[in-house]
């Protein structure tokens, strides 16, 4: 049995609102059927116009093809709501994915290998 999925949190550091996510395993379309309403709900409660996001993808193995499409749709749907997105991983393919994902969001998106660097940038 393979473990895969996503956890979501909402943190506030001073006056800064941060949506935190931890993704792990190989994500499926079924994962996104559960993930999307959670993200929609988390973002609906935000009063600030722009959100900072911290994604810990250090245990992400990838996506099934349909799940990759779901991820792109989710990014397009909420891309204008993000001020900054920091993605943490040590995988080169994910670093490239972040650069491509940056084209689809109105805010900045960057890849980091260390948690501290990501938090300082946010």
C-alpha positions as CSV (number, residue, x, y, z in Angstrom):
1,X,0.0,0.0,0.0
2,X,1.5,3.3,-1.1
3,X,1.0,6.5,1.0
4,X,0.1,9.6,-1.0
5,X,-1.8,12.8,-0.5
6,X,-1.7,16.3,0.8
7,X,-2.1,18.1,4.2
8,X,-3.2,21.7,4.4
9,X,-2.6,24.2,7.2
10,X,-3.2,27.9,7.6
11,X,-0.5,29.8,9.6
12,X,-0.2,33.4,10.5
13,X,3.2,34.9,11.2
14,X,2.6,38.4,12.5
15,X,0.2,40.0,9.9
16,X,1.3,37.6,7.2
17,X,-1.1,34.8,6.2
18,X,0.5,31.6,4.9
19,X,-1.2,28.7,3.4
20,X,0.9,25.6,4.1
21,X,0.8,22.4,2.2
22,X,2.7,19.1,2.4
23,X,2.5,16.8,-0.6
24,X,3.8,13.3,-0.6
25,X,3.8,10.2,-2.7
26,X,2.4,10.0,-6.2
27,X,-0.7,12.1,-6.4
28,X,-3.8,10.7,-8.2
29,X,-7.0,12.2,-9.7
30,X,-8.9,10.9,-6.7
31,X,-6.5,12.9,-4.4
32,X,-7.4,16.0,-6.3
33,X,-11.1,15.3,-6.0
34,X,-10.5,15.6,-2.2
35,X,-7.8,18.3,-2.3
36,X,-9.6,20.8,-4.5
37,X,-12.6,21.5,-2.2
38,X,-10.2,21.8,0.8
39,X,-8.0,24.4,-1.0
40,X,-11.1,26.2,-2.2
41,X,-12.4,26.3,1.3
42,X,-9.1,27.4,2.8
43,X,-8.8,30.3,0.3
44,X,-12.5,31.3,0.7
45,X,-11.8,32.3,4.3
46,X,-8.9,34.6,3.4
47,X,-9.7,38.3,3.9
48,X,-6.4,39.5,2.4
49,X,-6.4,39.8,-1.4
50,X,-3.2,37.9,-1.8
51,X,-2.0,34.7,-0.1
52,X,1.6,33.4,0.5
53,X,1.9,29.7,0.1
54,X,4.5,27.3,1.5
55,X,4.6,23.9,-0.2
56,X,6.7,21.1,1.3
57,X,7.2,18.8,-1.7
58,X,10.3,17.0,-0.2
59,X,8.4,13.7,-0.3
60,X,6.5,14.2,-3.6
61,X,7.1,11.4,-6.1
62,X,5.0,13.0,-8.9
63,X,1.6,12.9,-10.4
64,X,-0.5,10.5,-12.5
65,X,-1.2,12.1,-15.8
66,X,-4.8,13.0,-15.0
67,X,-3.7,14.4,-11.6
68,X,-1.1,16.6,-13.3
69,X,-4.0,18.1,-15.4
70,X,-6.0,18.6,-12.1
71,X,-3.0,20.4,-10.6
72,X,-2.7,22.7,-13.6
73,X,-6.5,23.5,-13.5
74,X,-6.2,24.2,-9.7
75,X,-3.3,26.6,-10.4
76,X,-5.2,28.4,-13.1
77,X,-8.3,28.7,-10.9
78,X,-6.4,30.2,-7.9
79,X,-3.3,31.6,-9.6
80,X,-4.4,35.3,-9.2
81,X,-4.9,34.8,-5.4
82,X,-1.2,34.0,-4.7
83,X,1.4,36.7,-3.9
84,X,4.2,34.2,-3.4
85,X,4.6,30.5,-3.6
86,X,7.6,28.8,-2.1
87,X,8.2,25.1,-2.9
88,X,10.6,23.1,-0.9
89,X,12.3,20.0,-2.4
90,X,15.6,18.7,-3.4
91,X,14.5,17.3,-6.8
92,X,15.6,18.9,-10.0
93,X,12.5,17.9,-11.9
94,X,10.4,19.7,-9.4
95,X,12.6,22.8,-9.6
96,X,11.9,22.9,-13.3
97,X,8.1,22.4,-12.6
98,X,8.2,25.4,-10.3
99,X,9.7,27.5,-13.1
100,X,7.0,26.4,-15.5
101,X,4.3,26.9,-12.8
102,X,5.5,30.5,-12.3
103,X,4.1,31.3,-15.8
104,X,0.6,30.4,-14.6
105,X,0.4,32.5,-11.5
106,X,0.2,36.3,-11.0
107,X,2.5,36.2,-8.0
108,X,6.1,34.9,-7.7
109,X,6.9,31.2,-7.5
110,X,10.3,29.9,-6.4
111,X,12.0,26.7,-5.5
112,X,14.0,26.1,-2.3
113,X,16.0,23.3,-0.9
114,X,15.8,24.5,2.7
115,X,12.8,25.4,4.8
116,X,14.5,28.4,6.4
117,X,15.3,30.0,3.0
118,X,11.7,29.5,1.9
119,X,10.2,31.1,5.0
120,X,12.6,34.0,4.9
121,X,11.6,34.7,1.2
122,X,7.9,34.5,2.0
